[in-house]
Amino acid sequence: MKIVILGAGKVGGSLARNLSNSDYQVSIVDEDKSKLSALEERLDIMTVEGHAAKPNSIMKAGADEDTIVIAVTSNDEVNIIACQIAKNMFNVKKTICRFKDTSYLEHYKIFGEGIIDIPICPENEVTSHLKELINHPGADQIEHFAGDKVKLVSVKARKKGKLVGRELKYIKDDMPNVEAYVPSIYRKGKPFIPEGDTVIKENDEVYFVSSAEHIGSIVDEFRDHEDAYSRIMIVGGGRVGFSLARDLEKTYKVKLIESNIDKCNLLSKELEKTIVLNGSATDEELLKSENISNIDIFCALTDDDETNVMSSLLAKKMGAKKTMIILNNPSYLGLVPGFIDIYIAPYRLTVSSVLQDLREGDVAQDVMLKMDAGAEAIEGIVHANEFTSKLFDKPIKDIPLPEGACIAAIVRHGEVIMPSSSVELCLNDHLIIFLADKKAVSEVEKLFKSN
């Protein structure tokens, strides 16, 4: 399959890295020669220097009726025009278009019937993730599967918490009425599939999978109850900062810091209870005057990674209990752990959205769990094919999976089933599979092919 990526920024570059490792013929278009050269040195891809919305650029990239075009430049209008050109002039198979402005997302069909096949909006995803993490104190990551019937949540084992020093099999005693499964534990940044006698150590990241209604109980059971949140400080009054403040202000005491005075005036009119402050989030005097030591969560959500990182470090130093940031630059990933409590990478969410529409077979969801470690979770529907025919009515433990992969949950006729030796594979099962290494995806996809 041919993939043409328009835009070699953080999202486009990340997509190129992920897709070039698979059996795709990838080309990428951008006006920035240095970005293209950096990608070309590391990846087996074709690069085209040119404007993403120019017919000549799309033609040089090899667009035709067997091509999927992914428009992920930083400009919504360029993405829209590029999709129109790709469909009308080159009759491409599919277009995926990223929008920053949610108003485009709501009315994308006005640009022509069938012009944009799949619209994606990372800002909405980011706001949703932040809100859920704030509403579930103690969770470091929450992901949804099977139409929100199944959730995956990661909880860090803290020094005085209930998880540390215990064998995994005994955790069930704390939650006798909750069906949950632990598909993976990250220890010192490396994943492994645990056994029942695995002893949890301090700073382990433990991934739980369960029915959506039980996730709150799981997080509540293992969190430090001093983590209860009531005071939130948001830095950045952009789309994400504004949306988060608007969603939270009815439940929490929210303060929002914005450096642009005109934007502050606009935010003050739009927000009902949020206290809007004009200033810099790296101004110690401002943070001190706003009682930063009493803030439960400090959310740095500007478009500038340096501002987000530095303001969060300062807030933490001055007494903020927890910090969450937006992080766009992958090179910062190695610096963040230990200093920032939770980071959300918008490009990770965009890559996840795109991948699930490119996977072979009946893949309903594809979530990049840890961009720095290459972990993924895939949800797919099992079909009858040459690979699966001999597996039906046999225990799921007998399914040949690549090393580092395991079945985390099964959804059958709407019912969530945790994996065990007694569960047998059935036609049309929804499987949620945890993969420690994304390179093993193609082996797992065999389960989901229709022929």
N, C-alpha and C positions, 0 to 999 in steps of 0.2 A: 504494500500500500504506500502511496506517495503522500507525504505531508509537507505543506508549505506553511511555514510560520512567518507571520508578518510582525516584525518588531523583535529586536535582539536585546531588549532590556532584561530586567531580572526574571520576569515571567517567561518571556520568549527563550532566554538562555537556559532556564531551568527545564523548560519543555524539551528543548533540543537535547539536553544532556540525558533526560529520561527516555526520550523516544529513540535516540540514536543507538541505545543499548538493546533495543528490540529490533524486530525485523521490519523496520520502516525505512523508506527512502526519504530522508529529511533534507529540506532546503530551507534557508532562512533569509529574510530580506530586511535590510536596515540601511539608513543613510550613514551611520557611524562606522567607518572602516575599522577603527580600533576594536570595537566590540566584535565585529565579524572575524577579524584576524585572531582574536583571543579564542573564539569558539572553534575556528577552523584548525587551530594548532592542536586542540585537545580532542576534537570529535571528528568522526567520519561523516561529515555533512557537506552539503553544497551551500555556499554563501553568495548572495547577490547584493551588491551595493546599489541602493536606489530607494526612491520614495515608495512606501508600502501601498499607496493608493494610485500608483501609475500603472497602466496596462502593460507597459514594457517591462517593468520590474516583475510583475506577476507572471508574465510570459517567460522571462529568463529563468524564473524559479521552477519552470516545468509544469505549470498548472494545466490540467486537462480533466476529462470526465471521470478519471479514476483517482482524482486528488481530493484530499480534505484540506481546506484552508482554515488556518487558525489565526484570527486577527487580534493581536494582543499588544498593539502599540499603546502609548500613554494617552492617545488622543481618540476620543469616542467617535468623532466625525470621520477621521481617517479610517478607523475600523469599519464603519458603516459603508463608506464609499468603496473600500477595498472589497467588501463582501458583494456589493452590487456588481462591481466589475468582474469579480471571479465567477459569479453565477451567470451574468448576462453575456459576457464575452467568451468565457472558457468552459461554461457549463459544468463546473466542478461538482463532485459527488456530494459534498457537505461543507457548510460554513459554520464555524464557531466564532462568536463575536463577543469580546469583553467590553462591558460598559462600566464606567465609573459613575455616571449620572443615572440614578435610579429612574428618572422620568423617561429615559430612553428605553429602559428595561420594560416598563409598563406598556409601552406603545411601539415596540420594535416592528410589528407587522405593517406599520404604515409605510415602511421603506420598500415594500413590495412583497407579494405573496411568494413564500419560499426563498426569499433572498437570504435571510438569516435563519439557519436551521436550529441552532442552539445558542441562546443568549446566556451569558454568565455575568455575575456581578459580585466580585469579591468583597466589596464594602458591606453588602447585606450579610454575607457569611461571617465576616469579622465581627460585626455588631452582635449577631446571634451567638457566636462562640463566647464573646466577652460576657454577655448577659448571663449565659448559662453557668459559666465558671463563677461569676459573682453570686449567683443564686445557690450554688453548691460549694460552700466553703470547704476547702480541703482537697478538692479535685484539681489536678494539674492539666488534664485534657479530657474532653468528652466528645465522642463521635456517635453518629446515628446510623442505623442500618434497618433494612426491611420495613420501610415506611414508618420509621420511628418506633417500631415494636421492640427493637434491640438496641442497647447502648453499650459502648465500650468506654470505660473510665480508667484513668491512671491516677494512682494515689501514691505519694512518696512516704516511705517508711521513716518516720521521724524518731529521734533518740528515745523519747519517753512515751511513744505511741504504742498502741496495742499490737502492731504488726511485728515489731522488732523482736528477734529471738525465738519466734514461734515456728513450728512446722506448719506447712500450708494446710495439711489435712485437718488440723485442729481449729482452723479459722471458722469452719462450718459451725462449730459449737456456739460462736457468737451470733450467728444469724441462722437459727434453725428453720426459719420459715422463708428463707430466701435462697432460690436456686441461682447459683453463680459459678462461673468457671474462670480460672486464671490461665490464659493461653501463653503469657510471656512475662518475664521479669527482666528489667534492664538493671545490670549491676556494673557500675563504673563505665557506663555508656555502651556496654555490650549486652545483647539479648540472649536469653536461653529459655528453653521450654522447661518449666519446673515439674518436679515429681511431688507426690504427696508428702514425702519426708524432707523436702527442701526447706531449709531454715532461712527465714527472711532476715536480712541484715539492714543496719541503718543506711539510709539514703538509697535503698533499692527503689526502683520505680515498678510498682506492681499494677498490672493491667487486669481489670475485672471485666467480664462480659456477663450481662444479665438482661432480663426483661426491663423495659423502660421504667416501669413503675417501681422497680426495686433499686434503681441506681441511687436515689436519694437516701435510702436506708443504708446502702453499702458505704457511701461517702460519709454519712453521719456517724456510722459505727467506728470508723477508723480515723476520723479527723480529731484534732485538738479542739475541744469545745470553746477554747478562748478565741477561736478563729471567727466567731460570729461577727458579721459585718453590719455596720449601720452608717458609717461616714465614708463617702467616696470623693476623691479628688480626681478630676479629669484634666489632662493637658491637651489642648488642641480643640478648636471649635469647628473643625471640618465636618464632612458628612458623617464619619464614624463617631467622632466626639459628640456632635449634636444629637445624633440618633440614640446613642447610649444614654446621654443625660436625659433626654425626653422619656426614654423607656424606664429609667430608674428613679426619677425624681418623685414619683408617687409613693415609693416604698422606702427609699433611702434619703439621707441628707447629702445633697450633691453640691460640690463646688466645681466650677470650670474655669481654668486659666487660659486666656487667649491673648496673644501679643498684638493683634490688630484691633485698634479701637473701633473702627467701623463695623467689623464683624462682631465685636462685643455688644455694640448697640443693637444689632440685629438679633443676636442670640438672646439678649435680655427681653426682647419683645416676644420671641417665639417660645421661650421656656417659661414655665409657670412658677416653679418653686426653686429651681437651680440658682445658686448665687454665682453670677458671672463676674470674673475678675480680669482686669486688664494688666498684663505684665508678663515677665519672663519666668518660666518654671525653674530656671537655674538661679533665680534671685533668692538668696538665703533669707534676706529680710522679709520678703513677701511670704515665703513659706512659713517662717517663724511667726509672723503676724496672723497667719491663717491657721495656726495651731496644727502644724504638720504632724506633730507627735501624737495627735489624737486621730489621725486619719487611718482607717482600716485598710483601704485599698487605694493606691496611687496608680492611675492609669495614664500612661504617656502615649498619646495616639496621634502625634503630628506626622507629617510626611517626611520629617527629617530624623534619620536614625540616631545621629549624634545627640540631638536634643532629647530624644526619648531615653537613650541610655544614660546620659549625664544627669538629666533631671531625676531619673529614677534612683541612681546611685546616691545623689544628694538627699533625696526624700528618705531613702532607707537609712542613711547615716543620721538624719535628723529625727528618726523615730517612727516613720510610717511602717505599719505592720507588714504590708504585702505590696509588691509592685508587679504590675502587668504592663507590657509594652507591645507596640507594633514594631516589627523588625523586618525591613525590606532587603537588607544587604546580607546575603548568605555568609560573607566573610566574618561577620560578627558572631556567628553561632558558637564558635569555640570560646568566645570571651564571656558569653552571657551566663552559662550555668554557674551557680554559686553566688552570683551577684544580683541577678534578676529572678524573681520567683516564677513568673509565667511570661512567655513571649508568644505572640501569634504572628506568623508570617503570611501576609495576604497572598503572596505568590504560591505558597504551598496549597492554599485552598483552591486557587485557580488551576494549578496543575492537577489536583485531585479531580476537579470538575471536568477537565478536559479528558483525562485518562479514562474515566469511566465510559466516555462516548467513543473511545477508540479501541477498547479491548475487544479481542475476538470472543465469540460466544455470547451467551446471554448474561452479561455482567451488569448488575443493577447499581453497584456502588464500588468505587475504588478510592480509598482514602490513604493519602501519604501521612503516615503517623509521625515519623521522625526523619526530617529531610537530611540531617547530618549523618544518620545511621542507615538510611535506605529501607526502613521498615514500611510495610503496607498492610492494609486489611482490605480484602476483596469480598464482596457479596455477589454470588452468582446463582443461577438456577440450573439444576442438574437436568440434562437431557439424555436421551438414549443415543449412544453413538458407539463406535468401535471400542473406545477406551472404557466407557462406563458399563457396557452390557454385562460384563462378568462381575461387576461390583454390586449390583442391585440385590437386596435382601441379605447382604452380608454386613457384618459389623463395620461401622465407620472407621474403627481403629485399623482395619485391614486395607483402607484406601492408600495406595502408594503416593505419598506426598514427598516433595523434596526436603532436604535437611533444613531445619529451622522453620518449617511450616506446620501448622496444626489447625484443626477445625475448632473454632471457638464457640459456635452456636449453630443450631439448625432451626429453621422456621418451616413448619409443615402444616398446611391448611390453616394458617394464621396463628398456630400455637408455637410458642418458643420452647425449644427443647435443648437442654444442656448436653454436651457430648459425654457419652459413657460407653463402656464395652457392650452394653445391652442394646444400644441404638443401632438400627440397621439403615442402610442407605435406601432411599425410595426415589422414584421418578418425580421430578418437579420440586424436590427439596430445595429450599433456599439455604445455601451454606455460607457462613461468614468464616473466612479463612484468614488467619494471621500469618504473615510472612516476615521473617527477620531480614530477608534479602530480596529486594524487588526484582533481581535478576531471575528469580525462580517463578515469576508470574506466568510465563508461557507454559510451564509444566502444569500449573494449576488450571489454566484456562481450558485444558482438555476436558475437564469435567462439565464445562458449560457450553460446549459446541453442540449444535443441533444435528450434525451429521459427520 
